[in-house]
Amino acid sequence: MAKYICTICGCVYDTETGLENGLYAGVAFDDLPENFLCPICSEPKEYFEELSAYNSKEENK
């Protein structure tokens, strides 16, 4: 399963476990509702990147 990170605040969405409260556990990131917002900073899901891609960009800075 994949993990996605909010590029604004660092909140991580894990497709296996969902959010910290278990909400959306087992839901693929692409299957989250269109109106999904980051639970920490309220940014839309367009601000999330797959964690592995985000880490690669950070390492190359």
N, C-alpha and C positions, 0 to 999 in steps of 0.2 A: 504494500500500500504506500501511497505517496504522502508527503507533507508539504504544506504550502505556508509561506510566511507573508504577513502584512509588511510591505516595504515602508510603511509609515511608522508603525509602533512596535513591530516585532512579534506580534501575536502569531502563534503557529496553529494551523488547522491540520490535523492528522486524519486522513480519510478512514483509518481503522477505528480510532477512538473518538473522533469528533472534536468538539470543543472541550474545554476543561470540565464543563458540567455534563458532558456526555451527549449534548445536543448534536444531532446529525451524525452520530456514530455509524460507520459503515456506508456513508454516502460519498460517492465520488465527487470531487470538487466541481466538475462540470455539471453535475446534477443538483448542486445547491440552487435554491430559488434565485431568480434574477435580482430580487430585492435584498439579497443577503448583504448584511453589513458587518464589519469587524466588530466584535463585542467590546473591544477596548476603545478604539478611536472613531468608530462609526463610519469608516470609509467603505466604499463599495468593493465588491470582490475583484474588480479590475486592478486594485492595488496589491493583490496577492500574487506571488510568484512561486513556482515550485522551488522548494528549499534547496535542492541540489544545484539548480541553476543560479539561485541567489548566492549560495556559498561560493560558487566558481567565480562569479563576478566580483565578490568581495575579496577573494584571494588575489585577483589580478589587479587590484588597485595599487 
